Structure formats: structure tokens, C-alpha cells
Amino acid sequence: MEAIERLSLVLWRERELLEDLHFRLEVEQLVLSSGRSTWLAHAARDIDSLLAKIRETEVLRAVAADAAAASVGMADNPSLAALAEAADEPWSTILDEHRQAFVAVTAEITTLADSNRHLVSAGYRSARETLLSLGDSTDGYDAAGTATAEPMRYRLVDRSL
């Protein structure tokens, strides 16, 4: 198998993994948006697991890219754009299409991850504010845990949390 063909196969695998990451980030966003945190830890574990696979694939890509670079007379650690320029057709077009797809999916993933980070931060702030509004007072109980006769104060609690 030709070195550039092997690189293309690794790039296809990496693109599939990135598309899967995009999907899983969308699922995480839906969970965050719904306000139902039951599946949030599961969604986060799925993403972490997938990121580990992507890192492994990036190592394979680096090795395949170095082999492809050597096959066209380039130095190690070439950019995908430089490889596309140096390769003969049809590989030049194929590698350029991979590069364009990576740019597009990376932009989408970055936007989605930033949005999810914002949703998590907003949820954290909301929960923190609610807890702070409750105060750290133990009104109504003494040190032994016995109820006291102090009057109860009403507090506003947002039950949608």
C-alpha cells in the first residue's frame, strides 16, 4: 500500500471520529439545555473516551504523514496543505479535501464546545447563587440538633433546578 494511501485511510478514520465528537457534543448540549443532569456525567464520559481515541489516531496520523512526506521527498512533520501540494493527482485533491473537511469540522466542534462550556458555567452560577441565597444559617436548631422556637423565615427557592 502506498504511503499516501495509508495516510488517507488514517485521515478518513480521524474525520469519522471528529464527526462522532461533534455528535456527542450535540448530545451533551441537549442534556445541558434540558436542565436534566441525570445523563450529563455519562455524556461527559463518552466525550472523554472519544477524545482518547482521537489522540491515538493523531499519533497514527503523524506516523503516516511522515511516511507520506518521505515518499514525496519532504521532511518530517509536514502540514496537510504542503503534502497536498507535493502529491500527485488524485492524492493532491484527496488530501486537500481532507484538509478542508478538518477545517470545517474543527470550527463546528470549537463553536459547540464553547457553547457547552457556557451552559455548564451558567448552570454552575445558577446553582451557586441559589445555595448562597439559602445562606449558611442553621436557624431553627441548636448545636445538639434540637429544634428551637425561633420564627421561620420564608425563602424563595427556584424548584426548576
N, C-alpha and C positions, 0 to 999 in steps of 0.2 A: 504494500500500500504506500502510495506517495505521501511524503511528509505533509504537504499542504492539504491533501485529502483528510489525513488523520486530524490535522488542526481543525478543519471544517466540521468534522464529526464532534469534536470536543466543544466547538463553538455552538453547534446545534443543541447539545446537551445543556450547556450553560444557559442558552436562551430559554429552553424549556423550564429550567429551574427558576430563572428570573420571572417568567410568566406565572409560575406557581407561587412565587413570593408575592407577586402583585395580587393574585387571587387571595392569598392568605391575609395580606394586609387589608384587603377589602372586607374580608370576613371579620377581622379584628375591629375595623371601623364600624361595621354594622352592630357588633356586640357592644362597643363603646357607646354608639349613638342610641341604642335601645335602652340604656340605663340598667340593663340586667347583667350584672357582673359574674353570673354563675359560670359562664364559659370563657371568661377573659383569661384566666390562667392557662386554660387548655389552648386557646388561640395563641398566646404568647409562647408556650412550649413548642407548638407547631412551627412557629416562625423561627425560633432559636434552632430547632432541629434542621430546618431547611437551610438556614444560614451556614450551618456546619457543612452541609453537603455542597453548598456553593463555594465555600472556602477550599474544600477538597478538589473541586472541579477547577478552580482557579490555578491550583498547583499543576494539575494535568495540562491546563491550557498553556501555562508558562513553559512547560517542558516541550509541548507540541509546537509552540510558537518559535522556540529556539531551534528546534529541528527544521521547521519550515524555513526559518531565516537562513540557516546553514545551506539548505538546498537551493536557495536563490542567491547565495554569496553575500549575505548580510551578516552583521554582528549580532550577538545575542541580545535578548530583551528588546525586540523591535516593537513599534506600535503597529496596531492592526492596519492603520492607514498606510504606513510605509510598506508593510507586507503586500497590501493590495496593489500598490503602485509597482512593486518589483515583480509580482507574479504574472505569469502568462494567463491569457484567457483560457478557459472560463473562470479560473480561480480569482483573477483580479476582480471581476464583477461579483462573484460569490462572497469574497472576503469584504468587499465594500458594502454589500447588502447586510452582512453580519454586523459590521461597524455601525451602520445607520440604525439597525434594529436595537443594538445595545444602547445607543444614544437615546432613542425614543423610550425604551422601557425603563432605563435608568432615571430619566426625567419624571416619568409617571410614578415610579416607586418612591423617588425622593419627595414628590409632592404629597403622596398618600401617607408616607411615614411622618412627614411634618404635620399633617392634619391629625393623624392619630396621636402624636405626641401632644398636640394642642388639646385634644379631647381628654387625654389622661390628665394633663395638668389642670384643666378646668374642673374635672371630677375631683381631683385631689383638693383643689382650693375650696370647692363647694363643701366637701366633707369636713375639711379643717375648720371652715367658718362655722359650720353647724355645731361641731364639737366645742369650739370656743364660745359660741353663744350659750351653750349649756352651762359653761363655767366649770370650775373645779370645786365648787362648793358641795358640801355634804349636808346641806340644810335638811333638818328633819331627823337627824340621827346623831347620837353622841359617839364618843370614842369606842364604846363597847358594842355599838351597833344597835342600841336601843332607840326606838322612835322617841322623839321629843315633841313637845307641844307647840313648836314654832309654826306660825301660819305658812301655808303653802303658797308659793308664788307661781303664777302661770307663766309658761314659756312657750314660745312659738317654735314648733318643730316642723320642718318640711318632711312629710312622710314619703315623698316621692323618691327619696334617697334609698 
